[in-house]
Amino acid sequence: MKQDCSNKRECLEMLQLILDGEATAEQKEHFLKEHLEECMPCYKNYHLEVAIRQLLKTKCCHEAPQQLVDDIKTKVIQNLSRS
Ligand SMILES: [Zn+2]
């Protein structure tokens, strides 16, 4: 797995599109099944975003306190680097 993403910017944009449900099936397929398999930073970012969005949903608010978001990020990153 790559430790660096050669096009992080584009990857982050794609990730947002997918999570917002705005990506096409092909984009999703390619990003989730191919890119995430080989790109460590994007894999981490993806799971981080998913965790944060899920949390925001369960809290029923659109803005979580920054402290809370930071806590989650730290936890998710720790979990990912352990596995
Ligand atoms: Zn990437």
PDB file of the backbone (N, CA, C, O) and the ligand in Angstrom, with CONECT records:
HET     ZN  A 101       1
ATOM      1  N   MET A   1       0.825  -1.206   0.000  1.00  0.00           N
ATOM      2  CA  MET A   1       0.000   0.000   0.000  1.00  0.00           C
ATOM      3  C   MET A   1       0.862   1.261   0.000  1.00  0.00           C
ATOM      4  O   MET A   1       1.853   1.347   0.725  1.00  0.00           O
ATOM      5  N   LYS A   2       0.474   2.235  -0.820  1.00  0.00           N
ATOM      6  CA  LYS A   2       1.232   3.482  -0.879  1.00  0.00           C
ATOM      7  C   LYS A   2       1.009   4.305   0.396  1.00  0.00           C
ATOM      8  O   LYS A   2      -0.099   4.368   0.929  1.00  0.00           O
ATOM      9  N   GLN A   3       2.071   4.918   0.857  1.00  0.00           N
ATOM     10  CA  GLN A   3       1.959   5.774   2.034  1.00  0.00           C
ATOM     11  C   GLN A   3       1.642   7.213   1.643  1.00  0.00           C
ATOM     12  O   GLN A   3       1.241   8.023   2.478  1.00  0.00           O
ATOM     13  N   ASP A   4       1.825   7.512   0.383  1.00  0.00           N
ATOM     14  CA  ASP A   4       1.538   8.858  -0.100  1.00  0.00           C
ATOM     15  C   ASP A   4       0.606   8.787  -1.299  1.00  0.00           C
ATOM     16  O   ASP A   4       0.720   7.916  -2.161  1.00  0.00           O
ATOM     17  N   CYS A   5      -0.316   9.736  -1.317  1.00  0.00           N
ATOM     18  CA  CYS A   5      -1.215   9.791  -2.462  1.00  0.00           C
ATOM     19  C   CYS A   5      -0.687  10.817  -3.442  1.00  0.00           C
ATOM     20  O   CYS A   5      -0.377  11.946  -3.062  1.00  0.00           O
ATOM     21  N   SER A   6      -0.585  10.428  -4.697  1.00  0.00           N
ATOM     22  CA  SER A   6      -0.035  11.348  -5.690  1.00  0.00           C
ATOM     23  C   SER A   6      -1.035  12.425  -6.091  1.00  0.00           C
ATOM     24  O   SER A   6      -0.640  13.480  -6.588  1.00  0.00           O
ATOM     25  N   ASN A   7      -2.311  12.173  -5.884  1.00  0.00           N
ATOM     26  CA  ASN A   7      -3.286  13.239  -6.174  1.00  0.00           C
ATOM     27  C   ASN A   7      -4.324  13.355  -5.062  1.00  0.00           C
ATOM     28  O   ASN A   7      -5.519  13.121  -5.246  1.00  0.00           O
ATOM     29  N   LYS A   8      -3.806  13.725  -3.916  1.00  0.00           N
ATOM     30  CA  LYS A   8      -4.623  13.845  -2.714  1.00  0.00           C
ATOM     31  C   LYS A   8      -5.829  14.769  -2.877  1.00  0.00           C
ATOM     32  O   LYS A   8      -6.934  14.472  -2.421  1.00  0.00           O
ATOM     33  N   ARG A   9      -5.585  15.890  -3.536  1.00  0.00           N
ATOM     34  CA  ARG A   9      -6.649  16.877  -3.730  1.00  0.00           C
ATOM     35  C   ARG A   9      -7.837  16.280  -4.454  1.00  0.00           C
ATOM     36  O   ARG A   9      -8.979  16.378  -4.005  1.00  0.00           O
ATOM     37  N   GLU A  10      -7.542  15.659  -5.583  1.00  0.00           N
ATOM     38  CA  GLU A  10      -8.603  15.054  -6.386  1.00  0.00           C
ATOM     39  C   GLU A  10      -9.274  13.939  -5.594  1.00  0.00           C
ATOM     40  O   GLU A  10     -10.491  13.762  -5.660  1.00  0.00           O
ATOM     41  N   CYS A  11      -8.482  13.202  -4.857  1.00  0.00           N
ATOM     42  CA  CYS A  11      -9.018  12.103  -4.061  1.00  0.00           C
ATOM     43  C   CYS A  11      -9.979  12.617  -2.992  1.00  0.00           C
ATOM     44  O   CYS A  11     -11.037  12.034  -2.754  1.00  0.00           O
ATOM     45  N   LEU A  12      -9.597  13.704  -2.363  1.00  0.00           N
ATOM     46  CA  LEU A  12     -10.460  14.267  -1.320  1.00  0.00           C
ATOM     47  C   LEU A  12     -11.772  14.768  -1.910  1.00  0.00           C
ATOM     48  O   LEU A  12     -12.837  14.611  -1.313  1.00  0.00           O
ATOM     49  N   GLU A  13     -11.680  15.368  -3.083  1.00  0.00           N
ATOM     50  CA  GLU A  13     -12.889  15.853  -3.736  1.00  0.00           C
ATOM     51  C   GLU A  13     -13.796  14.684  -4.109  1.00  0.00           C
ATOM     52  O   GLU A  13     -15.013  14.735  -3.927  1.00  0.00           O
ATOM     53  N   MET A  14     -13.180  13.640  -4.631  1.00  0.00           N
ATOM     54  CA  MET A  14     -13.938  12.452  -5.012  1.00  0.00           C
ATOM     55  C   MET A  14     -14.612  11.828  -3.798  1.00  0.00           C
ATOM     56  O   MET A  14     -15.764  11.396  -3.844  1.00  0.00           O
ATOM     57  N   LEU A  15     -13.860  11.798  -2.727  1.00  0.00           N
ATOM     58  CA  LEU A  15     -14.377  11.231  -1.483  1.00  0.00           C
ATOM     59  C   LEU A  15     -15.637  11.978  -0.999  1.00  0.00           C
ATOM     60  O   LEU A  15     -16.615  11.371  -0.563  1.00  0.00           O
ATOM     61  N   GLN A  16     -15.572  13.297  -1.095  1.00  0.00           N
ATOM     62  CA  GLN A  16     -16.732  14.101  -0.695  1.00  0.00           C
ATOM     63  C   GLN A  16     -17.921  13.834  -1.610  1.00  0.00           C
ATOM     64  O   GLN A  16     -19.059  13.718  -1.156  1.00  0.00           O
ATOM     65  N   LEU A  17     -17.635  13.738  -2.906  1.00  0.00           N
ATOM     66  CA  LEU A  17     -18.696  13.458  -3.875  1.00  0.00           C
ATOM     67  C   LEU A  17     -19.391  12.145  -3.539  1.00  0.00           C
ATOM     68  O   LEU A  17     -20.618  12.052  -3.534  1.00  0.00           O
ATOM     69  N   ILE A  18     -18.585  11.148  -3.261  1.00  0.00           N
ATOM     70  CA  ILE A  18     -19.139   9.829  -2.958  1.00  0.00           C
ATOM     71  C   ILE A  18     -19.987   9.877  -1.694  1.00  0.00           C
ATOM     72  O   ILE A  18     -21.099   9.350  -1.659  1.00  0.00           O
ATOM     73  N   LEU A  19     -19.455  10.511  -0.666  1.00  0.00           N
ATOM     74  CA  LEU A  19     -20.192  10.562   0.595  1.00  0.00           C
ATOM     75  C   LEU A  19     -21.448  11.427   0.480  1.00  0.00           C
ATOM     76  O   LEU A  19     -22.425  11.208   1.195  1.00  0.00           O
ATOM     77  N   ASP A  20     -21.416  12.402  -0.416  1.00  0.00           N
ATOM     78  CA  ASP A  20     -22.606  13.229  -0.628  1.00  0.00           C
ATOM     79  C   ASP A  20     -23.590  12.566  -1.573  1.00  0.00           C
ATOM     80  O   ASP A  20     -24.681  13.081  -1.814  1.00  0.00           O
ATOM     81  N   GLY A  21     -23.192  11.414  -2.107  1.00  0.00           N
ATOM     82  CA  GLY A  21     -24.061  10.692  -3.028  1.00  0.00           C
ATOM     83  C   GLY A  21     -24.114  11.320  -4.402  1.00  0.00           C
ATOM     84  O   GLY A  21     -25.083  11.133  -5.138  1.00  0.00           O
ATOM     85  N   GLU A  22     -23.069  12.070  -4.756  1.00  0.00           N
ATOM     86  CA  GLU A  22     -23.074  12.757  -6.038  1.00  0.00           C
ATOM     87  C   GLU A  22     -22.137  12.142  -7.068  1.00  0.00           C
ATOM     88  O   GLU A  22     -22.070  12.605  -8.207  1.00  0.00           O
ATOM     89  N   ALA A  23     -21.424  11.113  -6.674  1.00  0.00           N
ATOM     90  CA  ALA A  23     -20.514  10.468  -7.614  1.00  0.00           C
ATOM     91  C   ALA A  23     -21.275   9.448  -8.458  1.00  0.00           C
ATOM     92  O   ALA A  23     -22.291   8.897  -8.033  1.00  0.00           O
ATOM     93  N   THR A  24     -20.763   9.213  -9.653  1.00  0.00           N
ATOM     94  CA  THR A  24     -21.391   8.204 -10.499  1.00  0.00           C
ATOM     95  C   THR A  24     -20.977   6.815 -10.014  1.00  0.00           C
ATOM     96  O   THR A  24     -20.031   6.668  -9.239  1.00  0.00           O
ATOM     97  N   ALA A  25     -21.699   5.807 -10.482  1.00  0.00           N
ATOM     98  CA  ALA A  25     -21.386   4.440 -10.072  1.00  0.00           C
ATOM     99  C   ALA A  25     -19.960   4.061 -10.452  1.00  0.00           C
ATOM    100  O   ALA A  25     -19.272   3.365  -9.706  1.00  0.00           O
ATOM    101  N   GLU A  26     -19.522   4.529 -11.627  1.00  0.00           N
ATOM    102  CA  GLU A  26     -18.158   4.199 -12.079  1.00  0.00           C
ATOM    103  C   GLU A  26     -17.117   4.873 -11.195  1.00  0.00           C
ATOM    104  O   GLU A  26     -16.108   4.268 -10.833  1.00  0.00           O
ATOM    105  N   GLN A  27     -17.373   6.130 -10.853  1.00  0.00           N
ATOM    106  CA  GLN A  27     -16.428   6.852 -10.006  1.00  0.00           C
ATOM    107  C   GLN A  27     -16.292   6.159  -8.654  1.00  0.00           C
ATOM    108  O   GLN A  27     -15.195   5.967  -8.129  1.00  0.00           O
ATOM    109  N   LYS A  28     -17.440   5.796  -8.121  1.00  0.00           N
ATOM    110  CA  LYS A  28     -17.480   5.107  -6.831  1.00  0.00           C
ATOM    111  C   LYS A  28     -16.708   3.808  -6.871  1.00  0.00           C
ATOM    112  O   LYS A  28     -15.849   3.532  -6.033  1.00  0.00           O
ATOM    113  N   GLU A  29     -17.044   3.025  -7.871  1.00  0.00           N
ATOM    114  CA  GLU A  29     -16.431   1.716  -8.066  1.00  0.00           C
ATOM    115  C   GLU A  29     -14.915   1.841  -8.130  1.00  0.00           C
ATOM    116  O   GLU A  29     -14.178   1.126  -7.451  1.00  0.00           O
ATOM    117  N   HIS A  30     -14.474   2.775  -8.971  1.00  0.00           N
ATOM    118  CA  HIS A  30     -13.041   2.946  -9.160  1.00  0.00           C
ATOM    119  C   HIS A  30     -12.366   3.404  -7.870  1.00  0.00           C
ATOM    120  O   HIS A  30     -11.334   2.866  -7.471  1.00  0.00           O
ATOM    121  N   PHE A  31     -12.955   4.391  -7.234  1.00  0.00           N
ATOM    122  CA  PHE A  31     -12.317   4.960  -6.049  1.00  0.00           C
ATOM    123  C   PHE A  31     -12.324   3.993  -4.872  1.00  0.00           C
ATOM    124  O   PHE A  31     -11.296   3.764  -4.235  1.00  0.00           O
ATOM    125  N   LEU A  32     -13.490   3.432  -4.594  1.00  0.00           N
ATOM    126  CA  LEU A  32     -13.610   2.581  -3.410  1.00  0.00           C
ATOM    127  C   LEU A  32     -12.943   1.229  -3.591  1.00  0.00           C
ATOM    128  O   LEU A  32     -12.340   0.697  -2.659  1.00  0.00           O
ATOM    129  N   LYS A  33     -13.052   0.674  -4.789  1.00  0.00           N
ATOM    130  CA  LYS A  33     -12.534  -0.688  -4.970  1.00  0.00           C
ATOM    131  C   LYS A  33     -11.114  -0.750  -5.466  1.00  0.00           C
ATOM    132  O   LYS A  33     -10.407  -1.731  -5.236  1.00  0.00           O
ATOM    133  N   GLU A  34     -10.688   0.317  -6.159  1.00  0.00           N
ATOM    134  CA  GLU A  34      -9.324   0.252  -6.670  1.00  0.00           C
ATOM    135  C   GLU A  34      -8.392   1.188  -5.929  1.00  0.00           C
ATOM    136  O   GLU A  34      -7.343   0.780  -5.431  1.00  0.00           O
ATOM    137  N   HIS A  35      -8.787   2.446  -5.864  1.00  0.00           N
ATOM    138  CA  HIS A  35      -7.861   3.404  -5.264  1.00  0.00           C
ATOM    139  C   HIS A  35      -7.650   3.167  -3.771  1.00  0.00           C
ATOM    140  O   HIS A  35      -6.515   3.170  -3.294  1.00  0.00           O
ATOM    141  N   LEU A  36      -8.719   2.967  -3.049  1.00  0.00           N
ATOM    142  CA  LEU A  36      -8.580   2.793  -1.597  1.00  0.00           C
ATOM    143  C   LEU A  36      -7.797   1.535  -1.229  1.00  0.00           C
ATOM    144  O   LEU A  36      -7.209   1.447  -0.151  1.00  0.00           O
ATOM    145  N   GLU A  37      -7.798   0.577  -2.128  1.00  0.00           N
ATOM    146  CA  GLU A  37      -7.072  -0.664  -1.873  1.00  0.00           C
ATOM    147  C   GLU A  37      -5.569  -0.448  -1.822  1.00  0.00           C
ATOM    148  O   GLU A  37      -4.834  -1.195  -1.177  1.00  0.00           O
ATOM    149  N   GLU A  38      -5.131   0.601  -2.526  1.00  0.00           N
ATOM    150  CA  GLU A  38      -3.685   0.773  -2.639  1.00  0.00           C
ATOM    151  C   GLU A  38      -3.174   2.083  -2.069  1.00  0.00           C
ATOM    152  O   GLU A  38      -1.966   2.321  -2.035  1.00  0.00           O
ATOM    153  N   CYS A  39      -4.081   2.928  -1.623  1.00  0.00           N
ATOM    154  CA  CYS A  39      -3.665   4.254  -1.188  1.00  0.00           C
ATOM    155  C   CYS A  39      -3.985   4.453   0.296  1.00  0.00           C
ATOM    156  O   CYS A  39      -5.136   4.694   0.662  1.00  0.00           O
ATOM    157  N   MET A  40      -2.984   4.354   1.125  1.00  0.00           N
ATOM    158  CA  MET A  40      -3.160   4.436   2.571  1.00  0.00           C
ATOM    159  C   MET A  40      -3.774   5.744   3.060  1.00  0.00           C
ATOM    160  O   MET A  40      -4.747   5.700   3.812  1.00  0.00           O
ATOM    161  N   PRO A  41      -3.246   6.916   2.664  1.00  0.00           N
ATOM    162  CA  PRO A  41      -3.845   8.166   3.165  1.00  0.00           C
ATOM    163  C   PRO A  41      -5.310   8.320   2.780  1.00  0.00           C
ATOM    164  O   PRO A  41      -6.102   8.848   3.561  1.00  0.00           O
ATOM    165  N   CYS A  42      -5.678   7.869   1.593  1.00  0.00           N
ATOM    166  CA  CYS A  42      -7.067   8.005   1.161  1.00  0.00           C
ATOM    167  C   CYS A  42      -7.955   7.012   1.898  1.00  0.00           C
ATOM    168  O   CYS A  42      -9.104   7.315   2.218  1.00  0.00           O
ATOM    169  N   TYR A  43      -7.431   5.857   2.157  1.00  0.00           N
ATOM    170  CA  TYR A  43      -8.159   4.856   2.920  1.00  0.00           C
ATOM    171  C   TYR A  43      -8.494   5.414   4.308  1.00  0.00           C
ATOM    172  O   TYR A  43      -9.618   5.292   4.793  1.00  0.00           O
ATOM    173  N   LYS A  44      -7.509   6.013   4.914  1.00  0.00           N
ATOM    174  CA  LYS A  44      -7.707   6.606   6.245  1.00  0.00           C
ATOM    175  C   LYS A  44      -8.706   7.756   6.195  1.00  0.00           C
ATOM    176  O   LYS A  44      -9.622   7.840   7.014  1.00  0.00           O
ATOM    177  N   ASN A  45      -8.514   8.633   5.227  1.00  0.00           N
ATOM    178  CA  ASN A  45      -9.419   9.772   5.101  1.00  0.00           C
ATOM    179  C   ASN A  45     -10.855   9.334   4.903  1.00  0.00           C
ATOM    180  O   ASN A  45     -11.785   9.910   5.466  1.00  0.00           O
ATOM    181  N   TYR A  46     -11.011   8.316   4.102  1.00  0.00           N
ATOM    182  CA  TYR A  46     -12.355   7.848   3.807  1.00  0.00           C
ATOM    183  C   TYR A  46     -13.040   7.372   5.086  1.00  0.00           C
ATOM    184  O   TYR A  46     -14.171   7.762   5.375  1.00  0.00           O
ATOM    185  N   HIS A  47     -12.357   6.539   5.836  1.00  0.00           N
ATOM    186  CA  HIS A  47     -12.970   6.008   7.050  1.00  0.00           C
ATOM    187  C   HIS A  47     -13.191   7.087   8.112  1.00  0.00           C
ATOM    188  O   HIS A  47     -14.125   7.024   8.912  1.00  0.00           O
ATOM    189  N   LEU A  48     -12.319   8.054   8.089  1.00  0.00           N
ATOM    190  CA  LEU A  48     -12.457   9.194   8.987  1.00  0.00           C
ATOM    191  C   LEU A  48     -13.729   9.975   8.662  1.00  0.00           C
ATOM    192  O   LEU A  48     -14.522  10.292   9.549  1.00  0.00           O
ATOM    193  N   GLU A  49     -13.908  10.274   7.402  1.00  0.00           N
ATOM    194  CA  GLU A  49     -15.083  11.025   6.962  1.00  0.00           C
ATOM    195  C   GLU A  49     -16.365  10.261   7.260  1.00  0.00           C
ATOM    196  O   GLU A  49     -17.357  10.836   7.709  1.00  0.00           O
ATOM    197  N   VAL A  50     -16.331   8.955   7.003  1.00  0.00           N
ATOM    198  CA  VAL A  50     -17.514   8.140   7.254  1.00  0.00           C
ATOM    199  C   VAL A  50     -17.862   8.180   8.742  1.00  0.00           C
ATOM    200  O   VAL A  50     -19.026   8.346   9.107  1.00  0.00           O
ATOM    201  N   ALA A  51     -16.866   8.030   9.586  1.00  0.00           N
ATOM    202  CA  ALA A  51     -17.094   8.035  11.031  1.00  0.00           C
ATOM    203  C   ALA A  51     -17.662   9.368  11.490  1.00  0.00           C
ATOM    204  O   ALA A  51     -18.585   9.410  12.304  1.00  0.00           O
ATOM    205  N   ILE A  52     -17.116  10.446  10.972  1.00  0.00           N
ATOM    206  CA  ILE A  52     -17.575  11.780  11.377  1.00  0.00           C
ATOM    207  C   ILE A  52     -19.006  12.028  10.915  1.00  0.00           C
ATOM    208  O   ILE A  52     -19.834  12.550  11.662  1.00  0.00           O
ATOM    209  N   ARG A  53     -19.280  11.644   9.673  1.00  0.00           N
ATOM    210  CA  ARG A  53     -20.637  11.837   9.173  1.00  0.00           C
ATOM    211  C   ARG A  53     -21.663  11.017   9.937  1.00  0.00           C
ATOM    212  O   ARG A  53     -22.771  11.480  10.205  1.00  0.00           O
ATOM    213  N   GLN A  54     -21.283   9.804  10.280  1.00  0.00           N
ATOM    214  CA  GLN A  54     -22.199   8.972  11.040  1.00  0.00           C
ATOM    215  C   GLN A  54     -22.478   9.595  12.390  1.00  0.00           C
ATOM    216  O   GLN A  54     -23.611   9.607  12.872  1.00  0.00           O
ATOM    217  N   LEU A  55     -21.434  10.105  12.981  1.00  0.00           N
ATOM    218  CA  LEU A  55     -21.593  10.715  14.285  1.00  0.00           C
ATOM    219  C   LEU A  55     -22.489  11.943  14.219  1.00  0.00           C
ATOM    220  O   LEU A  55     -23.370  12.129  15.058  1.00  0.00           O
ATOM    221  N   LEU A  56     -22.255  12.772  13.220  1.00  0.00           N
ATOM    222  CA  LEU A  56     -23.075  13.973  13.066  1.00  0.00           C
ATOM    223  C   LEU A  56     -24.541  13.589  12.883  1.00  0.00           C
ATOM    224  O   LEU A  56     -25.440  14.261  13.389  1.00  0.00           O
ATOM    225  N   LYS A  57     -24.768  12.500  12.151  1.00  0.00           N
ATOM    226  CA  LYS A  57     -26.128  12.046  11.918  1.00  0.00           C
ATOM    227  C   LYS A  57     -26.790  11.599  13.218  1.00  0.00           C
ATOM    228  O   LYS A  57     -27.937  11.952  13.492  1.00  0.00           O
ATOM    229  N   THR A  58     -26.068  10.829  14.008  1.00  0.00           N
ATOM    230  CA  THR A  58     -26.657  10.334  15.250  1.00  0.00           C
ATOM    231  C   THR A  58     -26.876  11.469  16.244  1.00  0.00           C
ATOM    232  O   THR A  58     -27.780  11.411  17.078  1.00  0.00           O
ATOM    233  N   LYS A  59     -26.042  12.497  16.148  1.00  0.00           N
ATOM    234  CA  LYS A  59     -26.206  13.640  17.056  1.00  0.00           C
ATOM    235  C   LYS A  59     -27.273  14.584  16.544  1.00  0.00           C
ATOM    236  O   LYS A  59     -27.702  15.497  17.249  1.00  0.00           O
ATOM    237  N   CYS A  60     -27.698  14.358  15.315  1.00  0.00           N
ATOM    238  CA  CYS A  60     -28.781  15.154  14.759  1.00  0.00           C
ATOM    239  C   CYS A  60     -28.446  16.636  14.653  1.00  0.00           C
ATOM    240  O   CYS A  60     -29.309  17.490  14.858  1.00  0.00           O
ATOM    241  N   CYS A  61     -27.222  16.931  14.340  1.00  0.00           N
ATOM    242  CA  CYS A  61     -26.898  18.330  14.135  1.00  0.00           C
ATOM    243  C   CYS A  61     -25.909  18.439  12.996  1.00  0.00           C
ATOM    244  O   CYS A  61     -25.238  17.465  12.656  1.00  0.00           O
ATOM    245  N   HIS A  62     -25.815  19.596  12.415  1.00  0.00           N
ATOM    246  CA  HIS A  62     -24.936  19.748  11.265  1.00  0.00           C
ATOM    247  C   HIS A  62     -23.557  20.211  11.666  1.00  0.00           C
ATOM    248  O   HIS A  62     -22.594  20.067  10.914  1.00  0.00           O
ATOM    249  N   GLU A  63     -23.471  20.759  12.840  1.00  0.00           N
ATOM    250  CA  GLU A  63     -22.146  21.169  13.268  1.00  0.00           C
ATOM    251  C   GLU A  63     -21.794  20.596  14.622  1.00  0.00           C
ATOM    252  O   GLU A  63     -22.437  20.891  15.630  1.00  0.00           O
ATOM    253  N   ALA A  64     -20.775  19.783  14.628  1.00  0.00           N
ATOM    254  CA  ALA A  64     -20.297  19.234  15.885  1.00  0.00           C
ATOM    255  C   ALA A  64     -19.224  20.172  16.420  1.00  0.00           C
ATOM    256  O   ALA A  64     -18.541  20.850  15.654  1.00  0.00           O
ATOM    257  N   PRO A  65     -19.084  20.203  17.729  1.00  0.00           N
ATOM    258  CA  PRO A  65     -18.006  21.023  18.286  1.00  0.00           C
ATOM    259  C   PRO A  65     -16.654  20.541  17.744  1.00  0.00           C
ATOM    260  O   PRO A  65     -16.426  19.338  17.622  1.00  0.00           O
ATOM    261  N   GLN A  66     -15.784  21.458  17.429  1.00  0.00           N
ATOM    262  CA  GLN A  66     -14.496  21.105  16.847  1.00  0.00           C
ATOM    263  C   GLN A  66     -13.742  20.093  17.708  1.00  0.00           C
ATOM    264  O   GLN A  66     -13.089  19.182  17.199  1.00  0.00           O
ATOM    265  N   GLN A  67     -13.847  20.275  18.999  1.00  0.00           N
ATOM    266  CA  GLN A  67     -13.170  19.377  19.922  1.00  0.00           C
ATOM    267  C   GLN A  67     -13.613  17.927  19.712  1.00  0.00           C
ATOM    268  O   GLN A  67     -12.798  17.004  19.719  1.00  0.00           O
ATOM    269  N   LEU A  68     -14.911  17.754  19.527  1.00  0.00           N
ATOM    270  CA  LEU A  68     -15.470  16.424  19.318  1.00  0.00           C
ATOM    271  C   LEU A  68     -14.962  15.822  18.015  1.00  0.00           C
ATOM    272  O   LEU A  68     -14.577  14.654  17.965  1.00  0.00           O
ATOM    273  N   VAL A  69     -14.967  16.635  16.961  1.00  0.00           N
ATOM    274  CA  VAL A  69     -14.481  16.165  15.665  1.00  0.00           C
ATOM    275  C   VAL A  69     -13.016  15.755  15.778  1.00  0.00           C
ATOM    276  O   VAL A  69     -12.611  14.728  15.234  1.00  0.00           O
ATOM    277  N   ASP A  70     -12.235  16.547  16.475  1.00  0.00           N
ATOM    278  CA  ASP A  70     -10.819  16.226  16.651  1.00  0.00           C
ATOM    279  C   ASP A  70     -10.636  14.917  17.405  1.00  0.00           C
ATOM    280  O   ASP A  70      -9.779  14.102  17.063  1.00  0.00           O
ATOM    281  N   ASP A  71     -11.456  14.726  18.441  1.00  0.00           N
ATOM    282  CA  ASP A  71     -11.386  13.494  19.219  1.00  0.00           C
ATOM    283  C   ASP A  71     -11.642  12.283  18.341  1.00  0.00           C
ATOM    284  O   ASP A  71     -10.928  11.282  18.407  1.00  0.00           O
ATOM    285  N   ILE A  72     -12.664  12.394  17.526  1.00  0.00           N
ATOM    286  CA  ILE A  72     -13.013  11.267  16.659  1.00  0.00           C
ATOM    287  C   ILE A  72     -11.886  10.985  15.679  1.00  0.00           C
ATOM    288  O   ILE A  72     -11.497   9.836  15.469  1.00  0.00           O
ATOM    289  N   LYS A  73     -11.376  12.042  15.091  1.00  0.00           N
ATOM    290  CA  LYS A  73     -10.283  11.881  14.134  1.00  0.00           C
ATOM    291  C   LYS A  73      -9.132  11.135  14.770  1.00  0.00           C
ATOM    292  O   LYS A  73      -8.597  10.188  14.193  1.00  0.00           O
ATOM    293  N   THR A  74      -8.755  11.562  15.955  1.00  0.00           N
ATOM    294  CA  THR A  74      -7.639  10.922  16.642  1.00  0.00           C
ATOM    295  C   THR A  74      -7.923   9.447  16.864  1.00  0.00           C
ATOM    296  O   THR A  74      -7.062   8.596  16.638  1.00  0.00           O
ATOM    297  N   LYS A  75      -9.134   9.153  17.307  1.00  0.00           N
ATOM    298  CA  LYS A  75      -9.490   7.755  17.584  1.00  0.00           C
ATOM    299  C   LYS A  75      -9.494   6.904  16.328  1.00  0.00           C
ATOM    300  O   LYS A  75      -8.976   5.787  16.319  1.00  0.00           O
ATOM    301  N   VAL A  76     -10.077   7.435  15.278  1.00  0.00           N
ATOM    302  CA  VAL A  76     -10.147   6.670  14.035  1.00  0.00           C
ATOM    303  C   VAL A  76      -8.739   6.422  13.497  1.00  0.00           C
ATOM    304  O   VAL A  76      -8.429   5.318  13.049  1.00  0.00           O
ATOM    305  N   ILE A  77      -7.900   7.431  13.539  1.00  0.00           N
ATOM    306  CA  ILE A  77      -6.543   7.283  13.038  1.00  0.00           C
ATOM    307  C   ILE A  77      -5.784   6.248  13.866  1.00  0.00           C
ATOM    308  O   ILE A  77      -5.028   5.441  13.324  1.00  0.00           O
ATOM    309  N   GLN A  78      -5.991   6.279  15.178  1.00  0.00           N
ATOM    310  CA  GLN A  78      -5.336   5.286  16.035  1.00  0.00           C
ATOM    311  C   GLN A  78      -5.792   3.885  15.679  1.00  0.00           C
ATOM    312  O   GLN A  78      -4.980   2.965  15.566  1.00  0.00           O
ATOM    313  N   ASN A  79      -7.087   3.728  15.503  1.00  0.00           N
ATOM    314  CA  ASN A  79      -7.634   2.417  15.158  1.00  0.00           C
ATOM    315  C   ASN A  79      -7.075   1.910  13.842  1.00  0.00           C
ATOM    316  O   ASN A  79      -6.718   0.739  13.712  1.00  0.00           O
ATOM    317  N   LEU A  80      -7.004   2.807  12.871  1.00  0.00           N
ATOM    318  CA  LEU A  80      -6.548   2.410  11.553  1.00  0.00           C
ATOM    319  C   LEU A  80      -5.075   2.042  11.558  1.00  0.00           C
ATOM    320  O   LEU A  80      -4.663   1.106  10.872  1.00  0.00           O
ATOM    321  N   SER A  81      -4.292   2.764  12.319  1.00  0.00           N
ATOM    322  CA  SER A  81      -2.866   2.459  12.284  1.00  0.00           C
ATOM    323  C   SER A  81      -2.544   1.212  13.097  1.00  0.00           C
ATOM    324  O   SER A  81      -1.475   0.619  12.953  1.00  0.00           O
ATOM    325  N   ARG A  82      -3.480   0.827  13.950  1.00  0.00           N
ATOM    326  CA  ARG A  82      -3.272  -0.397  14.721  1.00  0.00           C
ATOM    327  C   ARG A  82      -3.526  -1.638  13.859  1.00  0.00           C
ATOM    328  O   ARG A  82      -2.853  -2.660  14.003  1.00  0.00           O
ATOM    329  N   SER A  83      -4.498  -1.528  12.972  1.00  0.00           N
ATOM    330  CA  SER A  83      -4.853  -2.718  12.198  1.00  0.00           C
ATOM    331  C   SER A  83      -3.906  -2.924  11.014  1.00  0.00           C
ATOM    332  O   SER A  83      -4.063  -3.882  10.256  1.00  0.00           O
TER     333      SER A  83
HETATM  334 ZN    ZN A 101      -5.423   8.719  -3.067  1.00  0.00          ZN2+
END
